Amino acid sequence: TTRADTLYGATYLVLAPEHPLVTKLTKDQHLNSVGKYLEETKKKSEIERTGLTKEKTGIFTGAYAVNPVNNEKIPIWVADYVIGWYGTGAVMAVPAHDKRDYEFAQKFKLPIKVAVKSKQEGSLLKQAFVGDGVLVDSGEFTSFKSEDAREEIVEKLAAKKLAHRKTNYKLHDWVLSRQRYWGTPIPMINCAKCGYKPV
């Protein structure tokens, strides 16, 4: 996660359909339905899968994970809005603090637990709050500011060997010719001795 300050609000875990653990974790009684979902997902483009306006789809694996900050069991789902090549392909879902997780949780009637509040926010959550604020219902970190809590929570989990810091880049390989469909211009020099040479 990029938001360790929201860990206490994680209510489910999502695996990308292409994640290698999907078939290993799926319980026997869910194998057929998960298999069908994986086949349907293969037919979709990445743009179709990640579009913010598209209806969220997913399926429960029958398995559970343990949230390391509070030891709560949370269900493991497979959803096509998570992409296998970005990060780990596994996402802790915090519906109160992520727009896509919020929509998914509403559709599948999953719990929504607020872990960070802004001073302006009322008691009813009508949409995901994605900003920094003050932690609530977050154990020993309740009343910490988001930026402080992120550091402290990661340090606590790292000391228990349950977390480590990592930098991810959201980059795709692509060729320069995408800018010019006829190809990349190649700088040339007209050398007096050897003629035209690429630089």
Buried (B, 14 or more C-beta within 10 A) or exposed (E): BEBBBBBBBBBBBBBBBBBEBBEEBBEEEBEEBBBEBBEEBEEBEEEEBBEEEBEBBBBBBBBBBEBBBEEBEBBBBBBBBBBBEBBEBBBBBBBBBBEBBBBBBEEBEBBBBBBBBEEEBEEEBEEBBBEBBBBBBBEEBEEBBBEEBBEBBBEBBEEEEEBEEEEEEEEEEEEEEEEEEEEEEEEEEEEEEEEEEEE
